[in-house]
Amino acid sequence: MTEIFAHRGSKGTHPENTMPAFLEAVRVGADGIELDVQLSKDGVPVVIHDDKVNRTTNGSGLVCELTLKELKKLDAHQGYRKRFAALFKKTKIPTLQEVLQTLNKYPLILNIELKTDTYDYPGIEEKVLELCRKNTGNLTFLFCSFNVETLKRLRELDSEIKLSAITGLEFEEALAQKNSLRLDSINPPFKIRNIDDFSGVPTRCWTANQDKQIEALFDENVLGFMTDFPEKAVVLRKKKKQIALLLPK
């Protein structure tokens, strides 16, 4: 069954990478949640996508130059959709620990992206793995990054965890590492999700939001995909199953 991952939570309907977005993904029945982790100035893993807080909060500056206390003073409901400001007042940037402690009662796949492609945060791999081990509950984990060095460090720290390399259109480096890193999948853009060059390597692609895109992924039996609209994807999958049951065998 093709896995449905709520991209930064239900990003299309809720402020991305926040607790309301993650709980909405749980409510609609997503198989997993994709989220992004960086380190605050004082070394705390926090869940936010951009290197700067400008786009998604009412603050400004680099995440790595703000302490957790300073980050917690910001409102994280701003985003690029003005309606978030009215619907989700006082929504905060969550720490990874807060997210894990909230979600670990649910049987979810947590796809954790370590955002080290711009700032290679020292020690982020150890901190993320330690928090996940202490707060596993019903969660299973998939760790991913654009940064192959991060994936190497994760593999050195744990020989059993699932790793996935995120790529843009240039995927050759990730593909070259698939055996040494024992990659569970490669996460390419939607447009190159199933090209022959992947040589049968499973893909979890990003980001499919249109009905036709989502339906194509189900038809192709892609391992998984990220979507800003997990409820839509879940509904489309249910419809496809119902149609399949009605077809003659």
N, C-alpha and C positions, 0 to 999 in steps of 0.2 A: 504494500500500500504506500503510495506516494505521501511523504511526510509534509505536513503544512506547518511552517514556522511563522509565527507572528513577528514581523520585522520591527525591531525596537519596541515590541509590544504591538498593540493595535494602533500603529502609527498614523493610519489614515483617519482615525476617529478620536484619538486621544493624544495627549502630549507625549511625544516619543521618550522611551527609556525612563518612564516614571511608573510608580506603582499602579495608578489607575489604568494605564495602558496594558500592564502585565496582567492585572486581574480581569480586564476585559477579554484578553486572549484566553484566559482560563474559562471564562463564562461561555464563550462561543464554541469551545471545544477544539482549539488548536492542539496539534500534537506536540508542538514545542514553541519555545520563545527564543528569539535571537536578541542579544543585548551586547553592549560595548562597555569595556572597562578601561579606565585610566587611573593614574595615581594622583592624589592631591599633593600639595606641597609638603605636607607632613606624612606622606607615604601611605595614605588610606585608599584602598581600591574603591572607586566611585563609578557609578553607571551613567555615562554620558558619551555621546558619539563624537562631537567636534573637539578639536584641541582647545578652542576658545569657548567661553560660555555665552558669547554674544547672541548667537542665533536663537537659542532655546531658552534663555532666561532674561531677566531684566537687568543683568549685570554685564560686565565686560572684563576681558583679560583671559590669560591662559589658565587652563585647569591646573597645570603643574606649578603655577605661581600663586595659587590660592589654597589656604588651609581648609580643612574640612569645615571648621567653624564658619569661615567666610563663605564657602560654597553653600552651606545650609541656610544662610541668610537670604539666598536668592530664590525668586519664584521661577519654577521650571515649567510653567504652563504657557509661556509666550509663544514659542515655536514660530512657524510661518503662517499659522491659521489664527486670525484674530479672535475667532469664537472661543478658542481655548481660554483666553484671558477671563471670560465671564463664567465659563462652566467649571473650571478647575482651579479656582483661587487657592493659594497657599500650597500648591503642589511643589514638592521639593526634589532636588537631585538626591536619589537614594544611594546609599553605600551598597556594595555588593553583599555584605553581610545582611543588611536589612532585606534585600531582595530574596536571598536564599532562605532566610528565616520565615518569610511570608509565603514563598512558593513551595517549600519542601514538603508540604502536606499533599501536594498534587502529583500525579504520575506524569510528569512532563520531561521532555528532552530540553535541556538548557544549552543553547548554542552560544557559548561565550567567546566573543571576539576580543582579543587583547590588542588594543590600539597602540601598537608600537611602531607603526610604519613611519611616523614623523618624529616622535619622541620615544626613544628606546629606554623606557623607564627601568632603572636598575632594580632587580628583585621582584618585579611584578609577577613573574611566573610562579615563584615560590609562594607569594602571598595569596594569589588566586587559588592555587591548588590546595593550600592549607585551609582556606575558608570553605572550599567545596567539600573537602573531606570531613570537616567538622559539622557541616550543615546539609548533608546529603538527603536524608529523609527518603522520600519517594522519587527524587529526581535522578535522572541520568544525565551525563554531561558529554558535550562535544566542544572541544577547544579549537579555535581557529584564529588565523591571523594572515595579513598580507606579508608579514615579516617572516621569512623562512628561518632566520636566526632564532626568533621566538619559538617557533615550532621545534627547532633542534633542542633548545633548552628545556622545553616541556617534555620532550621525549627522553632526555637524559634524566630528568627528575622522576619520571614515571613511565615504565615500559608498557603499561596496560591501558592507559587512557586513549580515548578516540581523538584523533587529530584530523583537521581539515585545512587545506591551504586555500585561502581566498585569492582569486586572481582577477585581473582586468582582462583585456583582450590578449595581452601577452602572458601566456600561461606556461611557457616552456620550462622555466625554472622550477615551478611547482611540480610539473610532471616528472622532471628529472629527479626529484626528491621522493617520489611516491614510495619507492621500495625501502630506502634507507630510513625514512621517517615512519614507514608503515601507515600511510595515510588511509583514513576511513573513506574519505571522499575529497574531491576538489570542488570548490564553490566558484563557478564562473558567472559572468553576466548571462542573462537569459538568452541572448542572441547566439551564444556559442555553447549552449548547454549540452549538445549531443553530437558535436562534430567528430569525425572519424579519428582525429589526432588524439583524442582522449583514450583510445585503445581499450575501451571497455571499463575505464576507471569510473566508478559511480560519481554522479554530480548532484550537488544541492545548489541550485542556481538562485540568483538574485536579479531583479526583484520583479515578480509577476503580479500585476494588479488588474489587468483587463480580463474580462471573461474569456476571450479567445485564447489568451496566453495561458491562463490557468487550465482550461480544458485541454489544450495541447499537451501540457505537462502530465496530466492524468492519462491521456491517450498513449503517451510515449513511455509511461511507467518510469519517469525520472525518480531518483531516490528521494528527493525532497526539493523544496523551494521556499524562498522568503517572500512574504507578501505583507503589504501595509493594511490589507483588508482581510484578516483571517476569517471573519464571519462569512463573507462572500465565498471564500474558497471552501469552507466547510459545507455550505449549502450546495455548491456546485458538485462537490464530491458525493454528497448524499443523492442528488438527482441522478448522477451517473450510475451509482450503484442500483438505484431503483429501476432505471432503464435496462441495466444488464440483467436484472432478475426477470424482467418481462420478455427478454429475447429468447427465442427457442434455442435449446442446447443441441 
